[in-house]
Amino acid sequence: MHPVFTIIIFLSSLKIGCMNPLKNTVTLCVYFTLLGIISNTQAQWKYENVTEIPDAVIISYDVIYEKELTEKEKMIRENLKKIGEKFPEFSQRSISGKTLNNKSFKKNITVINFWYSTCPPCKKEIPQLNILKKKYENEKVNFYAFSLDDELTLNAFLKENPFNFELITNAREFAKSIRIRFYPTNIIIDKKGKIQFFETGYKSDMVKQLSEKIDILLD
């Protein structure tokens, strides 16, 4: 038996209320308890990481639990509902000093990323997103990243982890207002300001997915 599952069974025997073995369901309480332990194992996860505020990593194991599948299905349904919606009005200043708002959508495709610096899957996808921006540097494509961090925290992070999007700080309230629940979240907006792509969580082929949608919208 994998040591992670041995630990889960042990914790349930202590009656800490984190697991119901009869329903074969793992709750977020188990995730919080085991987060530090799991991060150091060599286990192979079936799905990629998704982070939900506050800093909880939802991990799907090779054994699929009812709770995890239900949450994944809910997330997919929520994402699909947003396709075709107008992106909400906003006006923000990036750390480079540019004023960014909905007017910049006109005649441009816009890629928007929601993230924060202590989110492991967010950090993991940054190099891929930098590659994506480089690919379209001569095209009419905007790249904006809304960070939940304050500017001081973000600047410290960027010294070791360059992120080449236009970066907007203190975006927690804005993210909450437009129902961004999971991080990272990647969105593509067409020239009319409508959402045409909405994906949550880290995915190894995210650049491919984003590129395919951008190419379609550029035609």
N, C-alpha and C positions, 0 to 999 in steps of 0.2 A: 504493500500500500504506500502511496506517495506520502511523504511526511506532512504535507499541507493538510491532507484529509485526516491523518492521524490527529493532528492538532485540533481540527474542527470537531472531531468526535469527542476528544478530551474536553474541549470547552463546553460542548453541549451537556456533558455529564456533570459539569459544575453548575448547570442550570442558570447560565448567565443570560438566557433569553435570546441568543444570537442565531439559533438554528432549530428548526423543527424537523427532525429526521423522518417523522411519519409522513410528512407532505413532501419530503425531498426538496425543500425550499431553503435557499440561503438568503438572509436579509442583509441590508446594508450594515447592520451592526457587526456582522461577521467580517465584512470588508474593512471596517474601521479597525477592528481588533487585530486582524491579520495583515494589514497593509504593509507594515514594516517587515514582517517575516516573509511575505510572499515576494516582495521586491528583491530579495536576496536569493531566491531559489532559481533552479535551472528549468522550472516547469515550462512547458510549451503551451501557450494559450491558443484557443481556437479562434478567438476574435481579438481585434486590436483594442487598445485602451480608450476609454472615454472618461473625461473628468467632469463632474458636476459640482457646482458650488454647494457646500464648502469643501473643497479639496478632497472629495471622495472619489476614488478610482473604482469604477465598476468593471470587474473582470469576469469574462465568460471562460470557464474552464472547458477541458475536453469533454467532461461530462456536463451536458446542458441541463441546468436547473429550470424549473417552471418559472420562477421569479425572474430570472435573467432573460428568458425568451420573451416573457410578457413585456418587460421594460424595453427590450430591443424593438419589438413590434410597435409599441406605443411611440417610440422615438421616430421610427420610419413613417408612421402615419402622420405625425405632427409635421415632419419635414415636407411630405408631399402636399399637405394643405397649404403650405406657404408658396408653392410654385404658382406663378401668375399674379401674386399680390404685388402691389406697389411697395417699394421700400419706403419706410417711414421718413418723414422730413427730419433733417438734421443739419446742423452747422457747427463744425468743430475746427479748432486750429491744431495742426500737426506739430510735432516737436521741431520740425524744420522751419516752422513759421508760416506754412501755407494754410489758407482757409479752405476747408473742404465742406461741400454741401451737395444737395441733390442736383444743382445746376451743372455740376461736373459730369453727370450721367449723360447729358446730351451729346450725341455723336461719338460716345465712347462706351465700350464695355467696361464694367467695373467689377473687380474681384475684391471681396471684403472678407477679412479674417477676424474672428473674435477669439481672444486668447488671454493668458496671463503668465507671468514669468515662472511661477512655481508649479505650473501644470506640466508634468513630464511628457504627455503626448503632444502638447502644444510645442514644447521645446524641440521635440524629436522631428517635427515636420518642417521647422523653419528652414533648414538647408534646401529641402525640396521646393518650398515656396520661393526661395531666392533664385533657384534655377528657373522656375516658371516666369518670374519677373524678367530675368535676363532674356528668355526666349522671345518675349513680346515687347522688348524695349523700343522697337521701331514701329510698333502698331498702336492703334488708338485704344489702349487698354489701361485703365487706372488700377492701382493696387493699394488698398487701404487696409490697415490693421488696427482694430480697436482693442486696446489693452486695458485690463482692469487695474493695472498698476498705476501708482503716481509717477510723476516724471523722474524723481530722484531714483526710485527703485528701478525704473525702466532703463535709465541711462547707465546705471551700474551693471545691469544685466547685459546691455548691448556691448559693453567693453569686451566681453568674452564670447558673445553670441550675436554677431551682426544679423540684423533683419532689415532687408532693403525695401520694404513697403513704406508708404507714408504712414507714420505711426501716431496714433491718437491715444492719449493717456486718460486715466480716471473715467473709463467708459462703463463702469459697473451699473450705474443707474440707467443709462441709455440701453445697455444690453438687457437689463431686467424689463424695461418698458416695452421692448419689442419681442419679449418671450424667448430670449436666448437662455437656455437652461444648461446645455452641455458644451464642454470645451475640449478641443478646439471646434469651432464651427466655421465652415467656408461657404461663401455665398457668391453667386455671379448674378449681376444685374444687367439687363439689356439697355439699349439706347433710349428706351422709353421709360426707364426707371422701374421696370418690373423684374421680380425675382425669377430667374430661369434655372437656378441650380442652388440647392441647399443641402449640405451634408454635415453631419456632426461626427466627431471622433477622428482619431488618427487612422489613416489607411495608407498602406505602402504604395498604392497606385494612385494617390491623390493627384499628383501632377498630371498623370495620364487622363484622369477623369475631368479635371479642370481644363486641360488643353483641348480635349475633344469638344467640350461645350463652348469654349471660347472660339474655336475655329468655326463652329456652326454659326455662331452669332456674328462673326466678322464677315461671313459671306454675304 
